[in-house]
Amino acid sequence: MKEKSTSKPYQFPKKGEGAFCAYQKISSELALDGNVHLDLGSFSTTSMDPLADKLITEQLGKNFIDYNEYGQSKKIHDRIIQMLSGLLHAPETIHPTGTSTLGSSEAIHLALLSHKWNWKKRRESFGLSASKPNIVYSGNAHVCWDKFALYFDVEPRKIPQSSLGSYPIEEILKNIDQNTICVGAIAGNTYTGSIDPIEKLNDEIARLNKKHNWNVGIHVDAAIGGFVLPFTKKETRPWDFRLPLVRSINLSGHKYGLVYPGIGWLIFRDAAALPKELVFSSHYLEKPIETYALNFSKGASMILAQYFSILQQGQQGYKKTIRSYCKIADTIRKRLQQSGYFEIIDEGILPVVVFKLKDKKEVDIAYLLLSLRSKNWMLPAYYIPGIQEEETFMRIVVKENISPSLAQLFCDDLICSYETLKKD
């Protein structure tokens, strides 16, 4: 028999406690949360310049959708779209097409909707059925791809990886057909920090399109890599709009775009990639406004914070910052490898260190994580979906909260914890 809970359900209070008491109560409760600066697995930005904080606070009351009332905020938004379009080598930088979003999940849903709509219009123009759309992507994609397929009635052709580090390009190509709205590619995988072979994918899909008279394009999920790859020192293959079949790209401003959560960006190759039918005109408050988003209202503050980071950093500043993160990540990789206890999994391109235990029988990973948590470190451990061999991986995301000295302290604590558990 299930035991009844003795705690009462929370109810809307009849009488307010006042600002000070409310703040004190919430603040003391939140002290039970982990320290955001010691969360090694989160991609989200945790701190910005004090002047950015001031700007955000000043603009918190602005609802961005009120274009007529806050027209200058909209102009700044459109400038950012133009800047990001140029950064990603979009061919039309004079009249770029894109939008801010609450994060990359919304951006991916909007992008895939545009691919679905363009596919549908093309099919109908040939007098063909548009009733069975599908989308093809690899098994280690973010869960928002699965959500899109379910929410918007598209068949998900999710191709598992046969082994770690092997991109299933042959299986992906086999699953493309006349009903494929687009193929998903990832520039910065959440689980492994890897980058899909987007250039090769572009070339192979181009051959299929030519052979079958299809028009399958690519959406690149660059939530992690979008603000890294243009600034990293390490050589990478073309992955953005330099490839002709890349028709849309999403980026996360609240990851390496150096802005607090939540802000994402969706950039289209050109105006033709976004069907006009999906842009709604709304007579809201004063003059008609055009909107393309899953939500309507949202704050303007994080959009303006993105503009702050772009103006504050410039390309030189982003290069310096991103390369500093990559250097710290390289130091962590080297230290973990030298210990002899860990195997590095990531490709070493992004400032994301993914590793596993070399000998999982030597130390119980659950106890290792508990030992680190006792020292206030929050290190995530997870399985990679679609991988046949079940192994536990760990991830360190290097960003503004990890200085060289803090990275050194973490490596010391990790190795010390391992060796202590090994002796026991």
N, C-alpha and C positions, 0 to 999 in steps of 0.2 A: 504494500500500500504506500502511495506517495505521501511523504510528509508535507504538511501544510506550512507555508512560509509564515513566520511571525511578524515580518516587516509589513508596514502599511504601504499601499500604493501611493505614489506621489500625486498630489493634487495642486491645482493652481491656488496659490496662497490668497486668503481673503484680504490680508493686510500686508502692505509692503514693509520692508525692513529698513529702507533708506539706502543711499548709495554706498556709504562706508561699510555698513554691515554686509551688504550684498557682495561688495568687492572682497572683503576679508574672508567671507565664507567660501566663495568660489576659488580665490587664490590659494587658500590653505588646502582645499580639496585637490587642486591641480598639482600641489607639491608631491602628490603620490605618483604622478606621471614620471616617466623616465626623463633624463636630461637630454634635451633636443640636440645639444652640442656633442653628445657622446653616442648618438644614434648613427652607427657606421653604415647602415644599410639604406637610409633614406636618400633619395635624390633631391628632395626639396631644399630650396635655399632657406637658411636659418637666420641670416643677418644681412642687413644692408647699411649703407652709410647713414649716419644720424640725420642728414639733410633729406635723404630719401624717406626716412620715417616721418619727418616733419611734413613733407609734401603729401605723403599718403594720408596722414591724419587730417590735413587741411581739406583733402578732396573726398573724404569718406562719404559725405552726404550726397554726392552726385550720382544720379542714375544715368548711366552712359546712353541708354536708349533715347533719352530726351535730346535728340540731336539739335533741335531748334533752340532749346534753352542753353545747351552746353556745346555750342557749335565749334568752339576752339578745341575742345576735347576730341571731337570727331575728326577735326583736321589733323591733330597730332596722331590719332589712330591711323589715319590714312597715310601719313608720312612713314610710320613704322612699317606698314605693309609694303610701301615702295622700297624702303631700306632693306627689308628682309628679302624681297623679290630680287634685288640686285645682288645681295649676298649669296643667294642660291642660284644665280645665273639664269633667272627667268628671261626669256627673249623680249618680253614687253615690259620694260621698266618705267615707261612714261605713264602708262595707264595700267598699273598692276591690279590684280584681282585677289582678294583674300579677306580674312576677317579674324578678329580676336575671338577667343573662346574661353570657357572657364578652365580648360585644361586640354590635354591631348586626346582624351577620350571623346569629348564633344567634337574636336577637330576631325578625328578619324571618322566619326559617324557622318558628319557633314560632307566630307570628301567622298566617302563611299556612296552616299546618296546621289551626289552629282554624277559619279561613274555609272550608277544604276540607271539614272534618268537618261543620260546620253546613250547608253546601250539600248534602252527601251525605245527611244526616238528613232535610232538607226534601224532596229528590227522592224518597227512599224512602217518605216519609209519603204522597206522592201516587201511589205505585206506579210511579214513573218510573225509568229507568236512571240510575245514577250512575257510569257507566264511562268517561265522556269529559270530565273536568274541564279547564277552561282558566283561565289568568290573563292579564289584559290590563295592559300597562304600557309606558311610553315607552322608546325605544331607548337613552337615556343613563342608564338606571338602573344601580345598582351590580351587579357580577357575581354577587352572592349571590342575586339574583332568578333569574338563569339557572340557578344551582346548585339552587335549590329546585325549579324545574320539572323538572330532570333527575333529581334524587335522589328526588323524591316523585311522579314519574309524572304530571305535569300539563302539558298543552300550553301552551307559552309563546307568547302573542300579543304579540310585542315590536314596537311601532310606531315606525318610524324618523321622525326629524324631517326635514322637507323642507329646512329651512335653520336656521341658528343663531338661537336666540331665538324660534322658532315652535313652540309646543306643539301637537302633532297631535290636538287634542281631537275633531275630527270623525271621524278614522280610529279613534281609541280607542272612540268611541261606536258606530261601525259594527261593531266586532269583539266587542262585548258580546252574549252570547246566553244562553239558558237554562242553559248549562253553565259559565258564568263564576262562579268561586268568589269572586272579588273583583277590584277594580281597584286598581292600585298608583299612589300619588302621592308626590311627593318635596318635602319642605320643606327645601331646601338641597342643590342638585345638586353632586355631587363635581367635575364638570368645569367648570361655568359659575357656580356659586354662585346659581343661579336657584331660584325657588319656583314650583312648578306652580300653575295656577289652580284650586285645590282647591275653593273655594266654587262656582265655575261647574260643575266636574265633579260635585259633590254634587247641584246642582240638575238637571243634565241626566240623571244616572243615576236620580234620583228620578222623573223623567217616564217613563223607560223602565220602571222597576219598576211604576209605576202602570198603564201601558199594557198590559204583558205579564204582570202578576202574578208578577214576579220578586222576588228579595230580595238583589240584588247590593249589597255594601257596599264600603267603601274602607279600605285600610291605608295609613297615612301613614308614610313613611320620613323621620323627622326626626332622623337621626343627627347631622346638622350643625346644623340650625336649632332643634332641640328645646330647647336651653338658651340659645338666642340670641333667638328671636322673642318670648318672654314678657318679655324685659328690654330690647329695643332701643328706641331713641327714635323710630325711623322707623315710619310708619304701614304696617300690613300688613292684608290682608284676612283674615277668619276662616279658619283652616286646621285647627283641632284639634277637640275633642269638642263645640264649639258647633255644628258641622255634624252633623246627625242620622245621616248615612250613614257617618261616620268611626267605625269600630268598634274599631280598634286603632292604636296609635302606638308606634314605637320611638325611643329616644333613646340617644346615646352619652355616658356619663359621662366617658369618657376623651378626649372632644373638648372642647366648651365647657362640659361639666359640671365641669371643673377637677380631674380625677382622672387619675392615671397609667393606662396600659393594664394590664389590659383589664377594662372594666366597661361593660355596656350595660343598658338597661332596656326592658321591654315592658309597656305599660299598656293594659288593655282598657277599653272604654267602660263596661261593667257585667259582672256575673257571667254573664249569659246569653251573652255573646260567647265565653266559654271553655267548651267542652263538658266536662262532668264526666268523660266517658269518657277524655279525654286526660290527666287528673290521676291519677297512679298512687299507690297506697298501698303503702308498703314497710315491712316489719317489720325494721328495721335497728337493731341493737345493743340497743334497749330497747323503746320504744313505737312504734307505727306512725307513719310520717311521710308526708305528701303531697308529691309532687314533680311539677313540670311543667317539664322542661328536656331538652335533647338530651344533656347530660352528667349525671353524678351528682356526683362529687366536684369541688369547687372551693374556692379559698381564700376566707376571710371578709375578708381585709385590705382589698381594694379596695371592698367594700360599705361597710365601716366608714369608709374614706377618703372615700367619697361623703357619708356622714353628717357627717363632719368639715367638708367644704367647705360643705354646706348650713347647718350651725350657725355656722360661722365667718363666712360671707358674708351669709346671709339674703337677702331680696329686694333690699334696698338695696345690699348688697355686689355681688351679681350684676349689678345694673343699672349700678353704677359701673364694674365690670370690663369688661362687654360693651360699654358705650358708649365706654369708653376704647379698646378694640380697634377699634371702628367708626371712631372719630375718626382713629386712626393709619392705617387703611385708606383713609379719605377723603384724607388727606394724601399717601399714596403715589399714589393715582389722579390727583390734581391735578398732582403733580410729573411723572408719566409723560406725562400729556396735554400739559403745558406744553413738554416736550422736543420734541414734534412727531414723535417716532420710533415711538410706540406707540399702539395703539387699545384702549381699555378695552371689555371685553365684558360683564362682570358687571352686575347690576342695581343695585349699590350699597346693598343692604339688609343683607347679612351682611358680617362682617369678612374677606372673601375677595376678593382682587383678581385678576381673570382678564383677561389682555391678550394681544395679538399684535403682530407687527411691521406697521407701516403699509406698508412697502415691503420685501417679502421678497427682492427682487433686490439690494437695497443692501448687506445684511449676511447672511452665512451664519449661521443660528441655532445651528448646531452649534459654530461657533467662538466665538460669543457666550457660550454656556453653558460652554465650556472656559475662556474668559477669566475668567468669574465663579468657576469652580471653583478656578482658580489663586489666587483671593483668599479661598478657603474657603467661598464661598456655594454652596449646593445649591439650584438653581432647577429645578423640573420642567418638562419640555416634553412635550406629548402631542397626539394626535389625539382628537377627540370622536367616539365611535362613533355610527353612524347618520347623520351629517352627510354630505351628498353631496359638497360641496366639501372637498377634503383640505387642511386648514390646520393649522399647528402653533400651539398655545396654551400660555401659561405661567401659573403660578398662585402667588400669595403668600398664605399663610394667616397672618393676624395673630392671634397669641395671646401668652401670657406671655413668650415668649422674644424678642419684638420690641418694644423700647422706641422712643420717638420718635427718639432719637439714632441707634439702630441702623438704623431705617427710613431715616433721612436718609443714613447712610453707604452703605446698599445702593443707594439711588437714585443717589447720586454715582457709585458703582462701575459700576452698570448703564449709565448714560448715558456715562460715560468709556470703558467697554469698547466700546460701540456706536460712538462717534465715532472711536476708534482704529482699529477694524476698517473703518470707512467710508473712512478715509483710505488704508488699505492697499489 
